[in-house]
Amino acid sequence: MGFSVVKGVKGGPNEAANPPRRCPSPPSWLAPHAKKEWKRAAKELHERRLLSDDTLATLESYCVAVGQVREFEETMQAEGRTVKTDKGVKPHPAFRMQGNAMREARLLAAELGLTPHRRGVKGGNDEDEGDGWDPDLLA
């Protein structure tokens, strides 16, 4: 019953051997933005037969990271992107935390096969060649 991402193999992640019959609901403890992302991402993974018991923790972490990105953005929209301190004006503390959450979300999305690149969707450049995998993506 496994999900595995095999780097360098055409086709991307393997289908789950025993995917759940129904798409699982988001865990009750997820924050609202994270739950919204769960509903979107879990549905996509379930339809592609990539969701199984061993991917749920990764999906949870991905949704938490996406939710944090959105929460930090709301905070900065309300409070401003900079803060005044006794040493002058500095970036809002949420700015760095948001950047970290964005990086984590991107890595987890790639691991789950949720990015266009991981799904093998190419951009507008017809000259793209190769097997659709970026060996440096997770480096």
JOWO-V560267 format. One record per backbone hydrogen bond with DSSP energy under -1.0 kcal/mol. NH is the residue of the N-H (numbers start at 1). CO is the residue of the C=O. If there is no record, write none. Layout:
# JOWO-V560267
NH_CO ; NH_CO
This chain:
# JOWO-V560267
9_6 ; 12_9 ; 14_4 ; 16_49 ; 30_27 ; 35_31 ; 36_32 ; 37_33 ; 38_34 ; 39_35 ; 40_36 ; 41_37 ; 42_38 ; 44_40 ; 45_41 ; 46_42 ; 47_43 ; 48_44 ; 49_46 ; 50_45 ; 55_52 ; 59_55 ; 60_56 ; 61_57 ; 62_58 ; 63_59 ; 64_60 ; 65_61 ; 66_62 ; 67_63 ; 68_64 ; 69_65 ; 70_66 ; 71_67 ; 72_68 ; 73_69 ; 74_70 ; 75_71 ; 76_72 ; 77_73 ; 78_74 ; 79_75 ; 80_76 ; 83_90 ; 85_88 ; 88_85 ; 90_83 ; 92_81 ; 95_92 ; 97_93 ; 98_94 ; 99_95 ; 100_96 ; 101_97 ; 102_98 ; 103_99 ; 104_100 ; 105_101 ; 106_102 ; 107_103 ; 108_104 ; 109_105 ; 110_106 ; 111_107 ; 112_108 ; 114_109 ; 119_115 ; 120_117 ; 121_116 ; 128_125 ; 137_134
